Amino acid sequence: IGGKSVSKSIPNDTECVAHLKKAGCKKRVIVHCCTVRAVADEMLTAIDADEDLVVAGALLHAIGRSVDQTILHASIGASIAEKLGLAPELVTIIRKHTGAGLDEQDVIEYGLPPGDYIPRTIEEKIVAHADNLVHDDRVVGHMYSVDKMRSRGFERGATRMEALHKELSALYGEDLDVIPGKIGECPKLKCFT
């Protein structure tokens, strides 16, 4: 399942963790990223995608948290990845990973740099939703994140997240909410923390 990446600027696990540490990410962020990677790995067992790109995207999606803990971390993280010379498709995954993406209205409301923040490729979608299925270092069902968004008044984002969950569940062959039962709420992490 999935093809090998052709880009030479997609780092492996060790390089990704080194980038997170060098950027100044705390251990908690690195553990979160490794947990998102575990969820993405499970999705890749049934969804055809570029595995190297998904793994690097999962591990680096929160690199911007080394600078900012708000929604701006995605845009900041994309800038960090760009400066590191990482593959443009990896930079895009990092920029588009929040929730199920941000629409034009969200971009204006949050004061983000203009751009497309909606995940469109399968790799972008897998990383965004794997992140939705992780709270800190725990694997959760999608309604945890949907309910959290709704409680904060982000109805459009919650609706997009439910649609993304449905789309990826169909590709996976069963509801992705089975993942905590398959890999555990606190899965064994493959990457060095």
C-alpha positions as CSV (number, residue, x, y, z in Angstrom):
1,I,0.0,0.0,0.0
2,G,1.3,3.4,-0.9
3,G,4.2,4.4,-2.9
4,K,7.7,5.5,-2.0
5,S,8.3,9.2,-2.0
6,V,10.3,10.6,-4.9
7,S,11.3,13.8,-3.1
8,K,14.7,13.8,-1.4
9,S,13.6,16.6,1.0
10,I,11.2,14.4,3.0
11,P,13.1,13.5,6.3
12,N,12.9,10.2,8.0
13,D,11.8,9.6,11.6
14,T,15.1,10.4,13.2
15,E,15.5,13.6,11.1
16,C,11.9,14.7,11.9
17,V,12.5,14.4,15.6
18,A,15.8,16.2,15.3
19,H,14.0,19.0,13.5
20,L,11.4,19.2,16.2
21,K,14.0,19.4,18.9
22,K,16.2,21.9,17.1
23,A,13.1,24.1,16.5
24,G,12.6,24.1,20.3
25,C,9.5,21.8,20.7
26,K,8.9,20.5,24.2
27,K,8.9,16.8,24.8
28,R,5.1,16.9,25.2
29,V,4.8,18.2,21.6
30,I,7.2,15.6,20.3
31,V,5.2,12.8,22.1
32,H,2.0,14.3,20.6
33,C,3.5,14.2,17.1
34,C,4.7,10.6,17.6
35,T,1.1,9.6,18.7
36,V,-0.3,11.3,15.6
37,R,2.2,9.3,13.5
38,A,0.9,6.1,15.2
39,V,-2.7,6.9,14.2
40,A,-1.6,7.8,10.6
41,D,0.3,4.5,10.4
42,E,-2.9,2.7,11.2
43,M,-4.8,4.6,8.6
44,L,-2.1,3.7,6.0
45,T,-2.8,0.0,6.6
46,A,-5.9,0.4,4.5
47,I,-5.6,3.8,2.7
48,D,-3.3,4.1,-0.3
49,A,-1.0,7.2,0.1
50,D,2.6,8.2,0.0
51,E,3.8,6.7,3.3
52,D,7.0,8.7,3.7
53,L,5.1,11.9,3.2
54,V,2.3,11.0,5.6
55,V,4.8,9.9,8.3
56,A,6.9,13.1,8.0
57,G,3.8,15.2,7.9
58,A,2.5,13.5,11.1
59,L,5.8,14.0,12.9
60,L,6.3,17.6,11.8
61,H,2.7,18.9,11.7
62,A,3.1,20.7,15.1
63,I,6.7,22.1,14.6
64,G,5.2,25.6,14.8
65,R,4.3,25.0,18.4
66,S,7.9,25.7,19.2
67,V,7.0,29.3,18.6
68,D,3.2,29.7,19.1
69,Q,0.5,27.6,20.8
70,T,-2.5,29.2,18.9
71,I,-3.9,28.3,15.5
72,L,-1.1,30.4,14.0
73,H,1.3,27.5,14.8
74,A,0.3,25.8,11.4
75,S,1.3,28.8,9.4
76,I,4.5,29.3,11.5
77,G,5.3,25.6,11.2
78,A,5.0,25.8,7.4
79,S,7.4,28.7,7.4
80,I,9.9,26.8,9.5
81,A,9.6,23.7,7.2
82,E,10.1,25.9,4.2
83,K,13.3,27.4,5.7
84,L,14.6,23.9,6.4
85,G,14.3,23.2,2.7
86,L,11.7,20.5,3.1
87,A,9.5,19.3,0.2
88,P,6.8,21.7,-0.8
89,E,4.1,19.0,-0.3
90,L,5.3,18.5,3.3
91,V,5.2,22.3,3.9
92,T,1.6,22.3,2.6
93,I,0.6,19.4,5.0
94,I,1.9,21.4,7.9
95,R,0.0,24.5,6.8
96,K,-3.3,22.7,6.3
97,H,-3.3,20.3,9.3
98,T,-5.6,22.2,11.7
99,G,-9.0,20.6,12.2
100,A,-10.3,19.7,8.8
101,G,-8.8,22.8,7.3
102,L,-9.7,26.5,7.5
103,D,-12.0,28.2,5.0
104,E,-11.5,31.8,3.7
105,Q,-13.6,33.2,6.6
106,D,-11.5,31.4,9.2
107,V,-8.3,32.7,7.6
108,I,-9.5,36.3,7.9
109,E,-10.9,35.8,11.4
110,Y,-7.7,34.3,12.7
111,G,-5.5,36.8,10.9
112,L,-3.6,34.1,9.0
113,P,-1.5,34.9,5.9
114,P,-3.8,34.5,2.8
115,G,-3.7,31.1,1.3
116,D,-5.4,27.7,0.9
117,Y,-5.7,26.0,4.3
118,I,-8.1,23.1,3.3
119,P,-6.5,19.7,3.0
120,R,-7.0,18.4,-0.5
121,T,-4.6,15.5,-1.1
122,I,-5.0,12.2,0.6
123,E,-1.8,12.8,2.5
124,E,-3.0,16.2,3.7
125,K,-6.3,14.7,4.8
126,I,-4.7,11.7,6.7
127,V,-2.4,14.0,8.7
128,A,-5.1,16.5,9.5
129,H,-7.5,13.8,10.7
130,A,-4.9,11.7,12.5
131,D,-4.2,14.9,14.5
132,N,-8.0,15.2,15.2
133,L,-7.9,11.7,16.7
134,V,-5.2,12.6,19.2
135,H,-5.6,14.8,22.3
136,D,-2.2,15.5,23.8
137,D,-0.8,11.9,23.9
138,R,-4.1,10.0,23.9
139,V,-5.9,8.5,20.9
140,V,-9.6,9.5,20.9
141,G,-12.7,9.2,18.8
142,H,-13.5,11.9,16.4
143,M,-16.4,13.3,18.4
144,Y,-14.0,14.5,21.1
145,S,-12.6,17.0,18.6
146,V,-15.9,17.7,16.9
147,D,-17.6,18.5,20.3
148,K,-14.7,20.6,21.4
149,M,-15.0,22.7,18.2
150,R,-18.7,23.1,18.6
151,S,-18.4,24.1,22.2
152,R,-16.1,26.9,21.1
153,G,-18.6,28.1,18.4
154,F,-16.7,26.7,15.4
155,E,-19.7,25.0,13.7
156,R,-18.2,25.2,10.2
157,G,-15.0,23.6,11.3
158,A,-16.9,20.9,13.2
159,T,-19.0,20.1,10.1
160,R,-15.9,19.9,7.9
161,M,-14.3,17.6,10.5
162,E,-17.3,15.2,10.5
163,A,-17.2,15.1,6.7
164,L,-13.5,14.4,6.6
165,H,-14.0,11.6,9.2
166,K,-16.8,10.1,7.0
167,E,-14.6,10.3,3.8
168,L,-11.5,8.7,5.4
169,S,-13.6,6.1,7.2
170,A,-15.0,5.0,3.8
171,L,-11.5,4.6,2.4
172,Y,-10.3,2.8,5.5
173,G,-13.2,0.4,5.3
174,E,-14.7,1.0,8.7
175,D,-15.3,3.8,11.1
176,L,-11.9,5.3,12.1
177,D,-13.2,5.5,15.7
178,V,-12.1,1.8,15.9
179,I,-8.4,3.0,16.0
180,P,-8.1,3.6,19.8
181,G,-9.2,0.0,20.2
182,K,-6.8,-1.3,17.6
183,I,-3.6,0.6,18.7
184,G,-4.6,1.6,22.2
185,E,-5.4,4.9,23.8
186,C,-1.7,5.4,24.5
187,P,0.0,3.4,21.7
188,K,3.6,2.2,21.7
189,L,5.4,4.9,19.8
190,K,7.8,4.0,16.9
191,C,9.7,7.3,16.9
192,F,12.4,8.3,19.3
193,T,11.0,10.7,22.0
